[in-house]
Amino acid sequence: MGKKADYCPMWERLGMDIEAHQQLMNALPSMFQEAILDQPNRPRGMDYFDLAMMEIHGARIQEIVNHKEAGGKVIGAFCLYVPEEVVLAAGAIMVGLCGGAEVGIAEAEALLPRNLCPLIKSSLGFKLSRMCPYFQSADLVVGETTCDGKKKMYEILRDFAPVYVMELPQTKSPAAKKLWFEEVKRFKVEVERLTGNQIDKKSLGEAIKFTNRRRKTLQRLNETRRANPAPISGRDALLVSMIAFFDDYNRFSEKASVLCEELETRVAQREGVADPSTPRLMISGTPMAAPNWKLPHLIETSGGVVVCEEACTGQRLFRELVDESNSSVEAQLRAISKRALKYDCACFTPNDDRIENVVKLAKEYHVNGVIYGVLQNCQTYSVESYRVEQALKRINIPMYKVEYDYGMGDVGQLKTRIEAFIEMLAR
Ligand code: BJ8
């Protein structure tokens, strides 16, 4: 390996708090080593994703800065509903801004109630503490009217960054679908204004193909996880999903395809990361934004293996494709809006789609149990756990609900409870 690049001048130009950021960078490698790199029998194809995570504030940011210096724009978002195809079609780079670490939470709690979901506090905290180069690079931050905490946080965020909010309906009625289609069109106009680039059917068609290609690769990867033994750990599969939110689309699809080939060979040879008798678990619930691999880490060091994530950092990220057959911008935007409204975030009501989908995934991935993970104070996912549990009971799959935050204080207690659940599954 060559000499490590010095990114400090770049971070300084982005207005980051270099000292505080350095402390974060010093802490991450040992966490990453313990949770990810120390796992036995990892696929070789993970090397790229390890490097991408280690360089997440380095090499990828350098590419983004180069893009900005060449006149390109960067758009950050916190939710899968924000149509990435529109951003790509205008030649901009899209990045995920959801915070998955305790970083900046103290700063955020000076402005937000303490009893708020850690993802919201961490997202604002990353901006306030000037420790996230993605936030610092963003020319526009796109919010959405999903949960109440996020909606109100965006009002505060406006004091610190340019914010644009999309109005997401919370039902799937014909009127709601119409509203969302109008919102997608309004977003296109905003992105064109920001970038100075017109979106036409060619650029939008290509963007749809790029994003679909990434989704299809992730679908292929996840297909392999139906096999027993599981060819890849839940932590590694989550790491791949996390990188998808930051990486260049083409490069990501290429590297993930290489990994898929290796996993398919493993499946054919019945080679896996855990003994075939290991209890197979699905994680269902709130997103696990980088570097929050707390739940899969706990599960996989407690005798289980994670084979599926029913979450935005899992199945929801790649499950639906956009129809590629449309030949006008209007029809393409309609297809983009239709795809998004097939998602089943817990902010929707009623949300039968999600309940049905959890059951379907539990069967398809042959899971023995479900860990329902909710970030503390997330009301929508917490309340919806009741219906999910009832549906799983009907197919005799036990579910265990855990609420957690980004700190380490609850790790011991969570581990004891998760171990007991997995032991019960193994009997
Ligand atoms: S589509 S899951 S990315 S909104 S965990 S901040 S819901 S209080 S993140 Fe999400 Fe879009 Fe839905 Fe997905 Fe609020 Fe709950 Fe916190 Fe959450």
Residues whose N, C-alpha, C, O or C-beta is under 5 A from the ligand:
A	BS01	BJ8	F78 C79 L80 C117 L119 I120 T146 C147 G149 K150 T286 C312 C345 L375 N377 C378 Q379
